[in-house]
Structure formats: structure tokens, C-alpha cells
């Protein structure tokens, strides 16, 4: 087997796996974030903007912190 052919095969497999994992992660994040923000906006009436701001910022902080916590 040629080295160039092997590198092309592994690069294609790696790119496909990254594409699949990013799509699945994005789908899961979208399915989890939308209900949370909707429930927050229905639950709070007085300080709805503050509650939504905390929800949005917590999702960003969680996306930053959790990968390091899993290691």
C-alpha cells in the first residue's frame, strides 16, 4: 500500500468522524438548550431578562468547563 494512499484514507476517515461527532454534539446541544431557555422564560415573569442571561451565560461556561472536568 502506498503511503500517500494510506494518508488519504486516514484523513478521510478522521474528517468523517469529526464531522459526525460535531453534528451529533450540535444536535444534542440544540435539543438541550432550546427547552431550557423556553422553560426559564415561562417560569420567570419579573426578572425574565436576568434569568435568560444567566441561562445563556451558564451554557457557555459549561461548554468551556465540562470538557476539562471529563478528563
DSSP file (Angstrom, degrees, kcal/mol; ACC not computed):
  #  RESIDUE AA STRUCTURE BP1 BP2  ACC     N-H-->O    O-->H-N    N-H-->O    O-->H-N    TCO  KAPPA ALPHA  PHI   PSI    X-CA   Y-CA   Z-CA
    1    1 A X              0   0    0      0, 0.0     2,-0.1     0, 0.0     3,-0.0   0.000 360.0 360.0 360.0 136.8    0.0    0.0    0.0
    2    2 A X     >  -     0   0    0      1,-0.1     4,-2.2     4,-0.0     5,-0.2  -0.448 360.0-131.9 -74.2 144.2    1.3    3.4   -0.9
    3    3 A X  H  > S+     0   0    0      1,-0.2     4,-2.4     2,-0.2     5,-0.2   0.894 107.9  52.2 -64.9 -39.7    2.0    5.9    1.9
    4    4 A X  H  > S+     0   0    0      1,-0.2     4,-2.1     2,-0.2    -1,-0.2   0.891 109.5  49.5 -64.4 -39.5    0.1    8.6    0.1
    5    5 A X  H  > S+     0   0    0      2,-0.2     4,-2.2     1,-0.2    -1,-0.2   0.908 110.8  49.8 -66.2 -41.9   -3.0    6.4   -0.3
    6    6 A X  H  X S+     0   0    0     -4,-2.2     4,-2.5     2,-0.2     5,-0.2   0.912 110.7  49.9 -63.8 -42.4   -2.9    5.4    3.4
    7    7 A X  H  X S+     0   0    0     -4,-2.4     4,-2.3     1,-0.2    -1,-0.2   0.892 110.8  49.8 -63.9 -38.8   -2.6    9.0    4.5
    8    8 A X  H  X S+     0   0    0     -4,-2.1     4,-2.1     2,-0.2    -1,-0.2   0.892 110.9  49.8 -66.7 -38.5   -5.6   10.0    2.3
    9    9 A X  H  X S+     0   0    0     -4,-2.2     4,-2.3     2,-0.2    -2,-0.2   0.925 113.6  44.5 -66.1 -44.3   -7.7    7.1    3.7
   10   10 A X  H  X S+     0   0    0     -4,-2.5     4,-2.7     2,-0.2    -2,-0.2   0.874 112.8  51.7 -69.8 -36.0   -6.9    8.0    7.3
   11   11 A X  H  X S+     0   0    0     -4,-2.3     4,-2.5    -5,-0.2    -1,-0.2   0.910 111.0  48.1 -65.8 -40.5   -7.5   11.7    6.6
   12   12 A X  H  X S+     0   0    0     -4,-2.1     4,-2.2     2,-0.2    -2,-0.2   0.925 113.6  46.7 -65.0 -43.9  -10.9   10.9    5.1
   13   13 A X  H  X S+     0   0    0     -4,-2.3     4,-2.4     2,-0.2    -2,-0.2   0.919 113.4  49.2 -63.2 -43.8  -11.9    8.7    8.0
   14   14 A X  H  X S+     0   0    0     -4,-2.7     4,-2.5     1,-0.2     5,-0.2   0.916 111.7  48.6 -62.9 -43.6  -10.7   11.3   10.5
   15   15 A X  H  X S+     0   0    0     -4,-2.5     4,-2.4     1,-0.2    -1,-0.2   0.888 111.6  49.8 -64.9 -38.6  -12.6   14.1    8.8
   16   16 A X  H  X S+     0   0    0     -4,-2.2     4,-2.5     2,-0.2    -1,-0.2   0.909 111.3  48.6 -66.4 -41.1  -15.8   12.0    8.6
   17   17 A X  H  X S+     0   0    0     -4,-2.4     4,-2.6     2,-0.2    -2,-0.2   0.904 112.5  48.3 -66.6 -40.6  -15.6   11.1   12.3
   18   18 A X  H  X S+     0   0    0     -4,-2.5     4,-2.6     2,-0.2     5,-0.2   0.913 111.8  50.3 -64.3 -41.3  -15.1   14.7   13.2
   19   19 A X  H  X S+     0   0    0     -4,-2.4     4,-2.1    -5,-0.2    -2,-0.2   0.928 112.8  45.8 -62.9 -44.8  -18.0   15.7   11.1
   20   20 A X  H  X S+     0   0    0     -4,-2.5     4,-2.5     2,-0.2     5,-0.2   0.927 113.9  48.2 -64.5 -44.8  -20.3   13.1   12.6
   21   21 A X  H  X S+     0   0    0     -4,-2.6     4,-2.5     1,-0.2    -2,-0.2   0.897 112.5  48.2 -66.4 -38.8  -19.2   13.9   16.2
   22   22 A X  H  X S+     0   0    0     -4,-2.6     4,-2.4     2,-0.2    -1,-0.2   0.884 112.4  49.5 -68.2 -36.9  -19.7   17.7   15.7
   23   23 A X  H  X S+     0   0    0     -4,-2.1     4,-2.2    -5,-0.2    -2,-0.2   0.911 113.2  45.8 -67.1 -41.2  -23.1   17.2   14.1
   24   24 A X  H  X S+     0   0    0     -4,-2.5     4,-2.5     2,-0.2    -2,-0.2   0.908 114.2  48.5 -68.0 -41.3  -24.2   14.9   16.9
   25   25 A X  H  X S+     0   0    0     -4,-2.5     4,-2.5    -5,-0.2    -2,-0.2   0.909 112.3  48.8 -65.2 -41.4  -22.9   17.3   19.5
   26   26 A X  H  X S+     0   0    0     -4,-2.4     4,-2.3     2,-0.2    -2,-0.2   0.884 111.4  49.6 -65.5 -38.6  -24.5   20.3   17.8
   27   27 A X  H  X S+     0   0    0     -4,-2.2     4,-2.4     2,-0.2    -2,-0.2   0.923 112.9  46.8 -65.4 -44.6  -27.8   18.4   17.6
   28   28 A X  H  X S+     0   0    0     -4,-2.5     4,-1.6     2,-0.2    -2,-0.2   0.897 112.4  49.7 -64.4 -40.6  -27.7   17.5   21.3
   29   29 A X  H  X S+     0   0    0     -4,-2.5     4,-2.6     2,-0.2     5,-0.2   0.909 112.3  48.2 -65.1 -41.5  -26.8   21.0   22.3
   30   30 A X  H  X S+     0   0    0     -4,-2.3     4,-1.6     1,-0.2     5,-0.2   0.894 111.7  49.0 -65.6 -39.7  -29.6   22.4   20.3
   31   31 A X  H  X S+     0   0    0     -4,-2.4     4,-0.6     1,-0.2    -1,-0.2   0.778 117.4  41.7 -71.7 -25.2  -32.1   19.9   21.7
   32   32 A X  H  X S+     0   0    0     -4,-1.6     4,-1.0    -5,-0.2    -2,-0.2   0.821 114.3  49.3 -88.6 -33.7  -31.0   20.6   25.3
   33   33 A X  H  X S+     0   0    0     -4,-2.6     4,-2.4    -5,-0.2     5,-0.2   0.903 104.0  56.4 -76.6 -41.1  -30.7   24.4   25.0
   34   34 A X  H  X S+     0   0    0     -4,-1.6     4,-2.0    -5,-0.2     5,-0.2   0.924 108.7  44.3 -62.1 -48.0  -34.0   25.3   23.5
   35   35 A X  H  X S+     0   0    0     -4,-0.6     4,-2.7    -5,-0.2     5,-0.2   0.885 112.7  53.8 -64.8 -34.6  -36.3   23.7   26.1
   36   36 A X  H  X S+     0   0    0     -4,-1.0     4,-2.2     1,-0.2    -2,-0.2   0.937 111.1  43.9 -64.6 -45.3  -34.2   25.1   28.9
   37   37 A X  H  X S+     0   0    0     -4,-2.4     4,-1.9     1,-0.2    -1,-0.2   0.857 115.0  50.1 -69.2 -32.7  -34.4   28.7   27.6
   38   38 A X  H  X S+     0   0    0     -4,-2.0     4,-1.7    -5,-0.2    -2,-0.2   0.916 111.1  47.8 -69.9 -42.8  -38.2   28.3   26.9
   39   39 A X  H  X S+     0   0    0     -4,-2.7     4,-2.2     1,-0.2    -2,-0.2   0.901 110.9  52.2 -64.8 -40.4  -38.9   26.9   30.4
   40   40 A X  H  X S+     0   0    0     -4,-2.2     4,-2.2    -5,-0.2    -1,-0.2   0.919 108.9  49.6 -61.4 -43.5  -36.9   29.7   32.0
   41   41 A X  H  < S+     0   0    0     -4,-1.9    -1,-0.2     1,-0.2    -2,-0.2   0.811 113.5  46.2 -70.2 -27.9  -38.9   32.3   30.1
   42   42 A X  H  < S+     0   0    0     -4,-1.7    -1,-0.2     1,-0.1    -2,-0.2   0.826 113.6  49.1 -77.6 -32.1  -42.2   30.8   31.1
   43   43 A X  H  < S+     0   0    0     -4,-2.2     2,-0.4    -5,-0.2    -2,-0.2   0.917 105.6  58.0 -76.6 -44.1  -41.2   30.3   34.8
   44   44 A X     <  +     0   0    0     -4,-2.2     4,-0.0    -5,-0.2    -1,-0.0  -0.722  50.1 164.2 -92.7 135.0  -39.9   33.8   35.5
   45   45 A X  S    S+     0   0    0     -2,-0.4     3,-0.5     2,-0.1    -1,-0.2   0.726  74.0  40.1-113.4 -40.8  -42.1   36.8   35.0
   46   46 A X  S    S+     0   0    0      1,-0.2     2,-0.3     2,-0.1     3,-0.3   0.968 128.3  24.2 -77.3 -53.8  -40.5   39.7   36.8
   47   47 A X  S  > S+     0   0    0      1,-0.2     4,-2.1     2,-0.1    -1,-0.2  -0.392  75.6 140.2-111.5  53.9  -36.8   39.2   36.1
   48   48 A X  H  > S+     0   0    0     -3,-0.5     4,-2.5    -2,-0.3     5,-0.2   0.879  70.8  52.8 -64.9 -40.3  -37.1   37.2   32.8
   49   49 A X  H  > S+     0   0    0     -3,-0.3     4,-2.2     2,-0.2    -1,-0.2   0.907 110.4  47.6 -65.2 -41.6  -34.2   39.0   31.1
   50   50 A X  H  > S+     0   0    0      2,-0.2     4,-2.3     1,-0.2    -1,-0.2   0.914 112.3  49.4 -65.0 -42.2  -31.8   38.3   34.0
   51   51 A X  H  X S+     0   0    0     -4,-2.1     4,-2.1     1,-0.2    -2,-0.2   0.908 112.4  47.3 -64.9 -41.6  -32.9   34.6   34.1
   52   52 A X  H  X S+     0   0    0     -4,-2.5     4,-2.5     2,-0.2    -1,-0.2   0.881 110.9  52.6 -66.6 -37.2  -32.4   34.3   30.4
   53   53 A X  H  X S+     0   0    0     -4,-2.2     4,-2.4    -5,-0.2    -2,-0.2   0.901 110.0  47.5 -64.1 -41.2  -29.0   36.0   30.6
   54   54 A X  H  X S+     0   0    0     -4,-2.3     4,-2.4     2,-0.2    -2,-0.2   0.901 112.2  50.7 -66.1 -40.3  -27.8   33.6   33.4
   55   55 A X  H  X S+     0   0    0     -4,-2.1     4,-1.7     2,-0.2    -2,-0.2   0.929 112.7  45.0 -62.6 -45.9  -29.1   30.6   31.4
   56   56 A X  H  X S+     0   0    0     -4,-2.5     4,-1.4     1,-0.2    -2,-0.2   0.912 115.7  46.2 -67.2 -42.3  -27.2   31.7   28.2
   57   57 A X  H  X S+     0   0    0     -4,-2.4     4,-2.3     1,-0.2    -1,-0.2   0.865 110.0  54.4 -70.0 -33.7  -24.0   32.5   30.1
   58   58 A X  H  X S+     0   0    0     -4,-2.4     4,-2.6     1,-0.2    -1,-0.2   0.853 104.6  54.7 -67.7 -33.3  -24.1   29.2   32.0
   59   59 A X  H  X S+     0   0    0     -4,-1.7     4,-1.9     2,-0.2    -1,-0.2   0.894 110.1  46.5 -67.5 -36.9  -24.4   27.3   28.8
   60   60 A X  H  X S+     0   0    0     -4,-1.4     4,-1.3     2,-0.2    -2,-0.2   0.910 113.5  47.7 -68.2 -42.4  -21.2   28.9   27.5
   61   61 A X  H  X S+     0   0    0     -4,-2.3     4,-2.6     1,-0.2     5,-0.3   0.901 111.6  51.3 -65.1 -40.3  -19.4   28.4   30.8
   62   62 A X  H  X S+     0   0    0     -4,-2.6     4,-2.3     1,-0.2     5,-0.3   0.890 107.4  52.4 -63.8 -39.3  -20.5   24.8   30.9
   63   63 A X  H  < S+     0   0    0     -4,-1.9     4,-0.4     1,-0.2    -1,-0.2   0.792 115.1  43.2 -67.0 -26.2  -19.3   24.2   27.3
   64   64 A X  H  < S+     0   0    0     -4,-1.3     4,-0.4    -3,-0.2    -2,-0.2   0.857 121.7  36.0 -83.9 -38.2  -15.9   25.6   28.4
   65   65 A X  H >X S+     0   0    0     -4,-2.6     4,-1.7     1,-0.1     3,-0.7   0.875 103.6  66.1 -87.2 -40.5  -15.5   23.8   31.7
   66   66 A X  H 3X S+     0   0    0     -4,-2.3     4,-2.2    -5,-0.3     5,-0.2   0.833  94.4  57.1 -61.5 -37.5  -17.1   20.4   31.2
   67   67 A X  H 3> S+     0   0    0     -4,-0.4     4,-0.8    -5,-0.3    -1,-0.2   0.891 110.8  45.6 -60.1 -35.3  -14.5   19.0   28.7
   68   68 A X  H <4 S+     0   0    0     -3,-0.7    -1,-0.2    -4,-0.4    -2,-0.2   0.836 111.2  53.0 -73.5 -32.0  -11.8   19.7   31.2
   69   69 A X  H  < S+     0   0    0     -4,-1.7    -2,-0.2     1,-0.2    -1,-0.2   0.830 104.3  56.3 -70.5 -31.9  -13.8   18.1   34.0
   70   70 A X  H  <        0   0    0     -4,-2.2    -1,-0.2     1,-0.3    -2,-0.2   0.775 360.0 360.0 -71.8 -25.1  -14.4   15.0   32.0
   71   71 A X     <        0   0    0     -4,-0.8    -1,-0.3    -5,-0.2    -2,-0.2   0.490 360.0 360.0 -76.8 360.0  -10.6   14.4   31.6
